[in-house]
Amino acid sequence: MFSQKVIIEEKFEKDNVPLGYNFLSQKNELVIQKGKHIGISTNREIHELVCYDSKGNKKVLLENAEVMNPDFSYSENTFRVIDYAKMSYSGSTYKFIKEGKDSKKYDVKEYYNYFIDDYQFNIENQKGKTFSKINFEKDDLYLNSMNLNTNKVNKFKIEKPDISRLVGGENVKYAKDLTFSVMPKKENFELITKSINSDYKSMVLYRTVYNFEGKKVKDLNYNINIKANYLMYCFNGGGQIGYNSNGFPAFEDDLNINNFIIDELSNEVYVFGLIGKKDRSASYFKNEPLGYYIFKFNEKGDKIWESINMISDKKDFNDDQIISKLNAFLTIQNNQLIFTTGPSLFTGKDIMHYSEIEISSGKLISSSKLNYEQIKRASMMTGTRDFLLSFMELEKMKNKAFDYAALIMYNKDSKFKKYIDSINSKNEVSFNTIINKEGTWLIESDNSTYYKVTYF
């Protein structure tokens, strides 16, 4: 049971409406973007960013502005905004705001993919190429960084993670070129790589940590091994997703074999993914999911526990699924882990499974299957103007729209459910929910007259 507190409740005003929000997970704070829509532009002109903590304390981060696309650093002490452009997604200039102080404006030609409080940076090859244009096996890697305090640019050659542990031998033949992902941290960054055994029963997750002189600080590894069935690719945020030659969503790399989250207080690591019936590579279109696994490690990589759980649902889950449209997510709430899986929206299967796992032991507490009805929304040339986007509704609740997390909380918490049931509106009300380790944020709006934030 949770207590609840109204954080903010406001009416829409002309040319001053909520446009979106950012959640600051490290600080457990919510940032509301306010401004207006311009003509037929799909970009949202933000005039103000207002931050609220879980006690309802308000702090204005930005005001009297004309910007778009706010993005916060890992520590959440710094954010980046792009000057508003009516018809250009990228805009022309951008700036950083750190603890209330503005940086100089930078040309978008100087745009870096990542930033923390003191640096913006890219990981590049010798030709200055990033992301999929890097041949990770053959190219040299460089850290191209700009110090945001001095605006000095440095380019350091960095020691690549050990390639031999990723390719050849008993490793899979990767669906596309071997690659990595980048994780900015508070004072350093990590390159994430994965070694996947060709039997699809084991893999190793590697976190290679660097400082901003390009020097390797430490190399961490986490071993996953399941005895029955196979590790299965799915959409879990671990890697990139694109489209194949037929226009279907397809994985750009093999990093979607699984993903991980970190408890920032303890530095404990939770690696999670799905278990499949067949040993299929990322280039396959379908597989049959059978269940999921969660492994808990300390930061050094020592296993604390493993939790392997099957899902019995032959009708809606255990049959052939399009792997790029099958979700799996993990979050921490109080002393529990919440694992969620199910087909994506617009697949024709309107179900999801979620489980509660005891965080100290990995013991399965409960499992539930949720059925919902999908809401089909008309698209416009200008894009949706809605503050909140929710695509799921429950039978006999046709004027209430949920996102995934709201649906879970409605099912698992009686006080949350009682609050939702108490809302009566002639207009459709959308509910977005953020489940955090310390509590739950509920954002509601009818997208035309009011919005409200409640903290449980």
C-alpha positions in Angstrom: 0.0 0.0 0.0 1.2 3.5 -0.9 0.3 6.9 0.4 -0.4 9.4 -2.3 0.3 13.1 -2.9 -1.0 15.5 -5.5 2.2 17.1 -7.0 0.5 19.4 -9.4 -2.9 20.0 -11.0 -3.3 22.7 -13.6 -5.6 23.7 -16.4 -4.5 24.2 -20.0 -3.9 27.8 -21.0 -3.8 29.2 -24.5 -0.2 29.0 -25.9 0.9 27.6 -22.5 0.1 23.9 -22.4 2.1 20.8 -21.3 4.0 19.4 -24.3 5.8 16.5 -22.7 7.9 15.4 -19.7 11.3 14.0 -18.6 11.8 11.7 -15.7 15.0 12.1 -13.7 15.4 8.6 -12.3 18.6 9.4 -10.3 16.8 12.2 -8.4 13.3 10.8 -8.6 12.0 14.0 -10.1 9.6 14.9 -12.9 10.2 17.7 -15.4 7.2 19.1 -17.2 7.7 20.8 -20.6 5.4 23.7 -21.2 4.9 25.8 -24.3 2.9 25.8 -27.6 2.5 24.2 -31.0 3.5 26.3 -34.0 1.5 26.0 -37.3 1.8 22.6 -38.9 5.2 22.0 -37.3 5.7 18.6 -35.6 8.3 20.2 -33.3 7.0 21.5 -29.9 8.1 25.0 -28.9 9.1 24.8 -25.2 9.0 28.0 -23.2 9.5 26.5 -19.7 10.9 23.5 -17.9 9.5 23.0 -14.4 10.8 20.3 -12.1 9.0 18.7 -9.2 10.3 16.3 -6.5 8.2 13.6 -4.8 7.2 16.0 -2.0 5.8 18.6 -4.5 8.6 21.1 -4.3 8.8 23.1 -7.5 11.9 24.4 -9.3 12.0 26.3 -12.6 14.9 24.9 -14.7 14.2 27.1 -17.8 11.9 30.0 -18.6 11.2 32.6 -21.3 12.8 30.2 -23.8 12.0 29.0 -27.4 13.7 25.6 -27.5 12.9 21.9 -28.2 14.1 18.3 -27.4 15.4 18.7 -23.9 17.9 15.9 -22.9 19.4 15.3 -19.5 22.8 14.0 -18.5 23.3 10.8 -16.6 23.7 12.7 -13.3 20.8 14.9 -14.2 22.6 18.1 -13.2 23.0 19.2 -16.8 20.6 19.3 -19.7 20.9 20.2 -23.4 18.3 22.0 -25.5 18.1 22.8 -29.2 16.9 26.3 -30.3 13.4 25.9 -31.7 13.1 25.3 -35.5 9.7 25.2 -37.1 10.5 22.9 -40.0 13.9 21.3 -39.0 14.2 18.4 -36.6 17.8 19.1 -35.9 17.6 22.9 -35.6 20.7 25.1 -36.0 22.1 25.7 -32.6 22.0 24.1 -29.1 23.3 24.9 -25.6 23.8 23.3 -22.2 22.4 24.4 -18.9 24.2 23.3 -15.8 22.9 24.3 -12.3 21.1 27.3 -13.8 23.9 28.6 -15.9 23.8 28.6 -19.7 26.7 27.5 -21.9 27.6 29.2 -25.1 25.6 28.2 -28.2 27.0 25.5 -30.4 26.4 24.9 -34.0 24.6 21.6 -34.7 27.6 20.6 -36.8 29.4 20.3 -33.5 26.6 18.1 -32.1 27.9 15.1 -30.1 25.9 12.0 -29.4 26.6 11.8 -25.7 27.2 14.2 -22.8 27.7 14.3 -19.1 28.2 17.3 -16.8 31.6 18.4 -18.1 31.9 16.8 -21.5 30.1 16.1 -24.7 31.6 13.2 -26.7 31.5 10.7 -29.5 33.2 7.3 -30.0 34.6 7.4 -33.5 36.9 5.5 -35.9 39.9 7.0 -37.6 37.7 8.6 -40.2 35.4 10.3 -37.7 32.5 7.8 -38.3 30.2 6.8 -35.5 27.7 4.0 -34.7 27.1 1.4 -37.4 29.7 3.0 -39.7 32.4 1.7 -37.4 34.0 -1.6 -38.2 34.5 -2.6 -34.6 36.9 -5.5 -35.4 39.2 -3.7 -37.7 39.0 0.1 -37.0 40.8 2.0 -34.4 38.6 3.7 -31.8 38.9 7.3 -30.6 37.3 9.4 -27.9 36.4 12.7 -29.5 35.4 15.0 -26.6 34.7 18.7 -25.8 35.3 20.0 -22.3 32.2 22.1 -21.6 34.0 24.3 -19.1 36.8 25.3 -21.5 35.4 24.3 -24.9 38.7 22.5 -25.6 38.4 19.6 -28.0 40.6 16.5 -27.6 40.8 13.3 -29.5 42.3 10.3 -27.7 42.9 6.9 -29.2 41.4 4.4 -26.8 42.2 0.7 -26.1 39.5 -1.4 -27.6 37.9 -4.1 -25.5 39.4 -7.5 -26.2 38.0 -8.5 -29.6 39.2 -12.1 -29.3 36.8 -12.8 -26.5 33.9 -11.7 -28.8 34.5 -13.5 -32.1 35.7 -16.8 -33.4 36.0 -20.0 -31.4 32.6 -21.0 -29.8 31.0 -17.6 -30.4 28.1 -17.1 -32.7 28.4 -15.7 -36.1 26.9 -12.3 -35.6 23.8 -11.3 -37.7 25.6 -8.1 -38.7 29.0 -6.6 -37.9 30.3 -6.9 -34.4 29.4 -3.8 -32.4 29.1 -2.2 -29.0 26.9 0.3 -27.2 27.9 3.4 -25.2 26.8 4.2 -21.6 27.6 7.6 -20.2 28.1 7.7 -16.5 28.7 10.5 -14.0 32.4 10.9 -14.4 33.3 8.3 -17.1 31.7 6.2 -19.8 31.4 2.5 -20.7 31.6 0.4 -23.8 29.1 -2.5 -23.6 30.0 -5.7 -25.5 28.6 -9.2 -25.5 30.2 -12.6 -26.2 27.4 -15.1 -27.2 28.1 -18.8 -27.3 27.0 -20.5 -30.4 24.8 -22.9 -28.5 22.8 -19.9 -27.3 22.8 -21.3 -23.7 25.5 -18.9 -22.4 26.9 -15.5 -22.9 29.1 -12.9 -21.2 28.2 -9.2 -20.8 31.2 -6.9 -20.6 31.4 -3.4 -19.2 34.6 -1.7 -20.2 35.0 1.6 -18.3 37.1 4.6 -19.6 38.0 8.0 -18.2 37.9 11.2 -20.4 41.5 10.8 -21.3 40.6 7.6 -23.1 42.3 5.4 -20.6 40.7 2.1 -19.5 39.7 2.2 -15.9 38.4 -1.3 -15.4 36.8 -4.2 -17.2 33.8 -5.9 -15.7 32.1 -9.1 -16.9 28.9 -10.9 -16.0 28.4 -14.6 -17.0 24.9 -15.9 -18.0 24.3 -19.6 -18.3 21.0 -21.4 -18.7 20.8 -25.2 -18.8 17.5 -25.7 -20.6 16.2 -24.1 -23.9 18.0 -21.1 -25.3 18.8 -17.4 -24.9 16.4 -15.5 -27.1 16.6 -12.1 -28.8 13.8 -9.6 -28.2 13.2 -5.9 -27.9 14.7 -5.0 -24.5 16.7 -1.8 -25.1 20.0 -3.6 -25.2 20.8 -2.9 -28.9 19.7 -1.0 -32.0 16.7 -1.8 -34.1 16.0 -0.8 -37.7 14.2 -2.2 -40.8 15.1 -5.0 -43.2 14.8 -4.9 -47.0 11.1 -5.8 -46.7 10.3 -2.9 -44.4 9.9 -5.0 -41.2 11.6 -4.1 -37.9 14.8 -6.0 -37.6 17.8 -6.0 -35.2 20.8 -4.0 -36.2 23.1 -6.0 -34.0 23.2 -8.9 -31.5 23.1 -6.8 -28.4 19.4 -7.4 -28.0 20.2 -10.9 -26.7 19.6 -9.3 -23.3 19.9 -6.1 -21.3 20.8 -5.0 -17.8 19.9 -2.4 -15.2 22.0 -1.1 -12.3 21.0 -0.3 -8.8 22.8 3.1 -8.4 22.9 2.9 -4.6 24.5 -0.6 -4.3 26.0 -0.9 -7.9 24.4 -4.3 -8.1 23.6 -5.4 -11.7 20.5 -7.2 -12.9 20.9 -8.9 -16.3 17.6 -10.0 -17.9 16.2 -11.6 -21.1 13.8 -14.1 -22.6 14.2 -17.9 -22.9 13.2 -19.3 -26.3 12.4 -22.7 -27.7 14.9 -22.6 -30.6 18.5 -21.6 -30.9 18.0 -18.9 -33.4 20.2 -15.9 -34.4 19.2 -12.3 -34.4 18.7 -12.5 -38.2 15.7 -14.9 -37.8 12.3 -13.3 -38.0 10.5 -15.4 -35.3 11.0 -17.6 -32.2 8.9 -19.2 -29.5 9.3 -17.6 -26.1 9.0 -19.9 -23.1 9.9 -17.7 -20.1 12.6 -15.4 -18.8 15.7 -15.1 -16.7 17.1 -12.5 -14.3 20.7 -12.8 -12.9 21.8 -10.6 -10.0 25.5 -9.7 -9.6 27.6 -7.5 -7.5 29.5 -4.8 -9.4 32.6 -7.0 -9.7 30.6 -9.7 -11.5 30.1 -12.2 -8.6 26.6 -13.9 -9.0 24.3 -13.3 -6.1 21.3 -15.3 -7.4 19.6 -16.4 -10.6 15.9 -16.5 -11.2 14.6 -18.5 -14.2 10.9 -18.6 -14.7 8.6 -20.2 -17.3 5.4 -18.6 -18.7 2.6 -21.0 -19.6 0.4 -19.3 -22.2 0.2 -21.3 -25.4 -2.6 -19.2 -26.8 -0.9 -15.8 -26.8 2.7 -16.1 -25.8 4.3 -19.5 -26.4 3.7 -19.5 -30.1 5.9 -18.0 -32.9 6.5 -14.3 -32.2 8.2 -11.7 -34.2 11.2 -11.2 -32.1 11.7 -7.5 -32.9 8.1 -6.9 -31.7 8.4 -8.9 -28.5 9.2 -6.7 -25.5 11.0 -7.4 -22.2 11.7 -4.8 -19.5 12.8 -4.8 -15.9 12.5 -2.1 -13.2 13.1 -1.8 -9.5 10.3 -0.8 -7.1 10.9 -0.8 -3.3 12.1 -4.4 -2.4 10.8 -5.9 -5.6 11.8 -6.3 -9.3 9.0 -6.0 -11.8 9.5 -7.9 -15.0 7.3 -7.2 -18.0 7.0 -9.0 -21.3 4.6 -9.4 -24.2 4.0 -8.5 -27.9 4.3 -4.9 -28.9 1.3 -2.8 -29.7 -0.1 -3.2 -33.2 0.7 -6.9 -33.4 -2.8 -8.1 -33.0 -2.1 -9.7 -29.6 -3.4 -7.5 -26.8 -1.8 -9.1 -23.8 1.1 -8.7 -21.4 2.7 -10.7 -18.7 4.3 -9.2 -15.6 6.0 -10.8 -12.5 7.1 -9.6 -9.1 10.4 -10.9 -7.9 11.9 -10.5 -4.4 15.0 -8.4 -4.8 17.0 -10.0 -2.0 16.6 -13.7 -3.1 15.2 -13.8 -6.7 12.2 -15.6 -5.4 9.1 -15.3 -7.7 6.4 -13.6 -5.7 3.6 -13.5 -8.3 2.8 -13.6 -12.0 -0.1 -12.1 -13.9 -1.4 -12.0 -17.4 -3.2 -8.8 -18.4 -5.6 -8.5 -21.3 -6.4 -5.1 -22.8 -8.0 -3.5 -25.9 -5.9 -1.5 -28.2 -6.9 2.1 -29.0 -6.4 3.0 -32.6 -5.6 6.7 -33.0 -5.7 8.6 -36.3 -2.4 10.1 -37.3 -2.1 13.6 -38.8 0.4 15.2 -41.1 1.5 17.4 -38.2 1.8 14.5 -35.8 -0.2 14.1 -32.6 -0.6 17.2 -30.5 -1.4 15.2 -27.3 0.5 15.7 -24.1 0.1 12.1 -23.1 0.0 9.1 -25.5 -1.7 5.9 -24.2 -2.9 3.1 -26.4 -4.5 0.6 -24.1 -7.9 0.4 -22.5 -9.8 -2.1 -20.4 -13.3 -3.5 -21.0 -16.0 -1.2 -19.6 -13.5 1.7 -19.2 -13.7 3.1 -22.7 -12.8 6.7 -21.6 -9.6 5.8 -19.8 -6.4 5.1 -21.7 -3.4 3.4 -20.1 0.3 2.9 -20.9 2.1 -0.4 -19.9 3.1 0.8 -16.4 -0.3 2.2 -15.6 -1.9 -1.0 -16.5 0.4 -2.9 -14.2 -0.1 -0.6 -11.3 -3.9 -0.7 -11.8 -3.8 -4.5 -11.6 -1.3 -4.8 -8.7 -2.1 -1.9 -6.3 -5.5 -1.5 -4.8 -5.0 2.2 -3.8 -3.8 3.0 -7.3 -6.8 1.2 -8.8 -9.2 3.0 -6.4 -7.9 6.3 -7.5 -8.2 5.6 -11.2 -11.8 4.2 -10.7 -12.7 7.4 -8.9 -12.1 9.6 -11.9 -15.2 10.6 -13.9 -14.8 12.5 -17.1 -16.8 12.9 -20.3 -13.5 13.2 -22.2 -11.0 10.4 -22.6 -8.4 10.6 -19.8 -4.9 9.2 -20.5 -2.7 7.8 -17.8 1.1 7.5 -18.0 3.0 5.9 -15.1 6.6 5.8 -14.1 7.6 3.1 -11.7 10.7 4.0 -9.8 12.6 2.4 -6.9 11.3 4.9 -4.4 7.7 5.2 -5.6 5.3 5.6 -8.5 4.4 8.7 -10.6 1.0 8.9 -12.2 0.5 11.6 -14.9 -3.0 12.1 -16.1 -4.6 14.4 -18.7 -7.6 14.6 -21.0 -5.1 16.4 -23.4 -7.3 19.4 -23.8 -8.4 21.0 -20.5 -6.2 19.8 -17.6 -3.3 17.7 -16.4 -2.4 16.3 -13.0 0.5 14.5 -11.4 0.1 12.3 -8.4 2.9 10.5 -6.5 2.2 7.1 -4.8 
